[in-house]
Amino acid sequence: MAVLILGTATAGYLYYRHLNNNIRSSARSGGESGVKKAAPNAQGDTPLNILLLGSDSRNSAENVKLGGSKDTVGDKPRADVQMLLHISADRKNSSLVSIPRDTILEIPECTDPDTGQKYPATDNRPINESLQRGGPGCTLTTWEKLTGVYIDHWIMLDFAGVVAMADAIGGVDVCVKTGVWDRPTRLVPGGSGLKLPAGTSTVRGKQALQWLRTRHAFGNDQNRAKAQHMYMNSMLRTLKKQNLWSDAGRLMNLAETATKALQVSDEIRSVPKLYDLSMQLKSVPIDRITMATMPTAEWSQDRNKLVPVEKSADALWRLLREDVAFDKNGKEKKKPSASPSGPPAADPATLGISVVNGTGVGQAPKDGRATEVADILHGKGFAAAETSQNPEPLKDTVVRYAKEDGDQGKSDALSVATALGLPTTSVKADPQAGGLTVVVGADWREGTAYKAPKAEAGDLPDGADDINAADKGQCMDIYSVYKWDGKS
């Protein structure tokens, strides 16, 4: 539901002082992930990453009524819906990835910005608990640590907020292959209460929330994420069809509802900033928006929990880190020239280079790896290459140069990348770099020749369950126990 927020703040310029008072916010990050924002492309643009959260808070009478369970009243809320929205640097495509709520992984050390309470890092906990360990900022830090993707902002809604937004939209079409009734059974208590006949129905308000919360009738958490993606894709098609962004009167109503319903990270706590954010998504064509789910498998210690399929998951994160589209509907881009124009690189022997061991991502760092790569550089004539004693865990190997060194710094960095067999995309300008720096990432733990992992548009791993927003034919399967004949 939070994707809609990106398109509802337009009218806020008409009375933003009033709307600003509606918005609640908190710190962007809850801890240190070590992940840095991507360097600008040749046009000076960077991708935009926004973490979208759905809270299961039952700490109000309205949320208890909508959420059903009273057992967790008074508890800190969990983040039962978690999606990372990626908008490409050129703003021509967008990708969204969900992680099922019961996925087991490491939650890093976090600090609650409101209370100052510190939470130590913990292994083998469901990702939805990250919200309880320092708020949305901790969930953001958890995602950065897992994916290696820098996340610019977060946006969060609770049950009541989802219902309010669904009512303001006016309804979204969803589809089930057979009738569905997600109700308690003799063996499985609970259920969302969703009750729909076979085929396409328009859901709004509480029924929309039921669709987004349904798990049992759809079979599992992975399929629940798929149903959420279908809903969001249908909603986006509806908004585009209605040309809502140019309907000021309708947008004023939506903006009023949205600003009351959402919480955001501090740096976007104003209507003008939300308006600017909405414009980043507005221009993306429907057939360039693709939604997917991180591939998971059953956890060996509890079959009701999930763990990432590491190789497949990292292939997905690599597409985001390298700003590669999830779809194949864009025009083929010309690959960067192997010999970009610019001043000639300096004599290798004169270049001071710091080599950093960044291999410690998801596992212990490879001992001596910085020394090994420094030796490779020595053999290529870069006699002044030295190792750094300060590790910097990083998923992808990069060559950084000081931004103030301009074209000359870039040429020098490219010469280092070429010597190591790294792609030109590994060269990054960094305003904080003191000079040429090679960070040997987790993607190059061994060997003298770098082999670039494959990352091509539309090349998603198995298990990602990707759906393009232009696909109108999607319809959910229903687990047999929850099929409904439309009569009883």
HELIX and SHEET records of a PDB file:
HELIX    1   1 ALA A    2  GLY A    7  5                                   6    
HELIX    2   2 THR A   10  LEU A   14  5                                   5    
HELIX    3   3 TYR A   16  ASN A   20  1                                   5    
HELIX    4   4 ALA A   61  GLY A   67  1                                   7    
HELIX    5   5 ILE A  127  ARG A  133  5                                   7    
HELIX    6   6 PRO A  136  THR A  147  1                                  12    
HELIX    7   7 PHE A  159  ILE A  169  1                                  11    
HELIX    8   8 GLY A  205  ARG A  213  1                                   9    
HELIX    9   9 ASP A  221  GLN A  242  1                                  22    
HELIX   10  10 LEU A  244  SER A  246  5                                   3    
HELIX   11  11 ALA A  248  ALA A  261  1                                  14    
HELIX   12  12 ASP A  266  ILE A  268  5                                   3    
HELIX   13  13 VAL A  271  LYS A  282  1                                  12    
HELIX   14  14 ILE A  286  ARG A  288  5                                   3    
HELIX   15  15 GLU A  310  ARG A  321  1                                  12    
HELIX   16  16 PRO A  348  THR A  350  5                                   3    
HELIX   17  17 ARG A  369  GLY A  379  1                                  11    
HELIX   18  18 LYS A  403  ASP A  405  5                                   3    
HELIX   19  19 GLY A  406  LEU A  420  1                                  15    
HELIX   20  20 THR A  424  SER A  426  5                                   3    
HELIX   21  21 SER A  480  TYR A  482  5                                   3    
SHEET    1   A 8 ARG A  24  SER A  26  0                                        
SHEET    2   A 8 LEU A 262  SER A 265  1                                        
SHEET    3   A 8 HIS A 153  LEU A 157 -1                                        
SHEET    4   A 8 LEU A  48  SER A  55  1                                        
SHEET    5   A 8 ALA A  79  ILE A  87 -1                                        
SHEET    6   A 8 SER A  94  SER A  98 -1                                        
SHEET    7   A 8 ILE A 289  THR A 293  1                                        
SHEET    8   A 8 ILE A 467  ASN A 468 -1                                        
SHEET    1   B 2 ILE A 104  ILE A 107  0                                        
SHEET    2   B 2 THR A 122  PRO A 126 -1                                        
SHEET    1   C 2 CYS A 110  THR A 111  0                                        
SHEET    2   C 2 LYS A 118  TYR A 119 -1                                        
SHEET    1   D 2 VAL A 172  VAL A 176  0                                        
SHEET    2   D 2 GLY A 199  VAL A 203 -1                                        
SHEET    1   E 3 LYS A 195  LEU A 196  0                                        
SHEET    2   E 3 GLY A 179  TRP A 181 -1                                        
SHEET    3   E 3 LYS A 483  TRP A 484 -1                                        
SHEET    1   F 2 THR A 296  TRP A 299  0                                        
SHEET    2   F 2 ASP A 302  PRO A 308 -1                                        
SHEET    1   G 5 ALA A 385  THR A 387  0                                        
SHEET    2   G 5 ILE A 353  GLY A 358  1                                        
SHEET    3   G 5 LEU A 436  GLY A 441  1                                        
SHEET    4   G 5 VAL A 398  ALA A 402 -1                                        
SHEET    5   G 5 VAL A 427  ASP A 430  1                                        
END                                                                             
